[in-house]
Amino acid sequence: MRPITFINYSDAFKKQLAEIYSRSIIQLAPPFYNSAQIEMWANYPQQYPEAFAELLQQGDVIIAIDAHNHAIGFGQLHPHNYVSLLYVSPQVSRQGIGRAIYTEST
C-alpha cells in the first residue's frame, strides 16, 4: 500500500471527494447495478451540490491523503457507530485503502 495519511473532513477537499464519489461509482459499480441506477447515484454531487456538502458535514468523515496531498478516499460514520459512506478513487482501489479508512474511522 502506498503511504497515506488521514485527516478529518475539511471543506477544502469537498470537490475532490465529490469526484472520488462519482468516479468510483461510474468505474467500480457496473457489475452490481444497472446503468440507470449508476447514473442517478453518480450524479448526486453535481445535481445537488448543497445537499452533498451538507452530507459531508454530518457525522465523522475521515479522508485518506496521498503523498501529493490529494484525497484518494474517504469514509463517514453517521451516526458515530455506522459506516454510511466509504469511497476510494478507482485508480487506487483494491490496495487496502478502504480497509485503512474503515480501521481509522472505527
C-alpha positions in Angstrom: 0.0 0.0 0.0 1.2 3.5 -0.8 2.0 5.8 2.1 -1.2 7.7 3.1 -2.2 10.0 5.9 -5.6 10.6 7.4 -7.3 13.8 8.2 -10.7 14.8 9.5 -13.1 16.4 6.9 -12.2 19.8 5.6 -14.2 21.8 3.1 -11.0 22.3 1.1 -11.4 18.7 -0.1 -15.2 18.9 -0.9 -14.6 19.0 -4.7 -12.1 16.1 -4.6 -14.5 14.0 -2.5 -17.3 14.6 -5.0 -15.0 13.5 -7.8 -14.0 10.3 -5.9 -17.6 9.6 -5.1 -18.7 9.9 -8.8 -15.7 8.2 -10.4 -15.8 5.2 -8.0 -19.5 4.6 -8.8 -19.1 5.0 -12.5 -16.0 2.8 -12.7 -16.5 0.3 -10.0 -20.3 -0.3 -9.6 -21.3 -1.5 -13.1 -21.0 -5.2 -12.3 -23.5 -4.7 -9.5 -26.0 -2.0 -10.6 -27.8 -1.2 -13.9 -26.9 2.0 -15.9 -29.9 4.0 -14.7 -29.0 3.3 -11.0 -25.4 4.2 -11.6 -26.2 7.4 -13.5 -28.6 8.7 -10.8 -26.3 7.7 -8.0 -23.0 9.0 -9.5 -24.6 12.4 -10.5 -25.8 13.2 -7.0 -22.9 15.6 -6.1 -23.3 17.5 -9.4 -27.1 17.7 -9.3 -27.3 18.5 -5.6 -24.0 20.2 -4.6 -25.5 21.8 -1.5 -27.0 18.5 -0.3 -23.8 16.7 -0.9 -21.8 19.3 1.0 -24.3 19.0 3.9 -24.0 15.3 3.8 -20.2 15.6 4.3 -20.8 17.8 7.3 -22.7 15.0 9.1 -21.0 12.5 11.4 -17.3 11.9 11.3 -15.6 12.0 7.9 -12.0 10.7 7.5 -10.1 11.5 4.3 -7.2 9.4 3.1 -4.5 11.7 1.6 -1.6 10.6 -0.6 1.9 11.9 -0.6 0.9 14.7 -3.0 -1.8 16.0 -0.6 -4.6 14.7 -2.9 -7.6 12.9 -1.5 -7.7 9.3 -2.6 -10.6 8.1 -0.5 -13.0 8.9 2.3 -15.3 7.3 4.8 -18.1 8.6 7.0 -19.5 7.3 10.3 -23.0 8.6 10.7 -24.3 8.1 13.3 -21.0 7.6 15.0 -21.2 3.8 15.0 -22.4 3.3 11.4 -20.4 3.4 8.2 -22.6 5.5 5.9 -20.1 6.3 3.2 -16.9 4.6 2.1 -15.4 5.5 -1.3 -11.9 5.1 -2.8 -10.6 6.5 -6.0 -10.7 3.8 -8.7 -7.0 4.4 -9.5 -6.1 3.0 -6.1 -8.9 0.6 -5.5 -8.1 -2.9 -4.2 -4.9 -1.7 -2.4 -6.2 -1.7 1.1 -7.1 2.0 1.3 -10.8 1.4 2.0 -9.9 -1.0 4.8 -7.4 1.5 6.2 -10.1 4.2 6.2 -12.5 1.9 7.9 -9.9 1.0 10.5 -9.0 4.6 11.1 -12.7 5.6 11.5 -13.7 2.9 14.0 
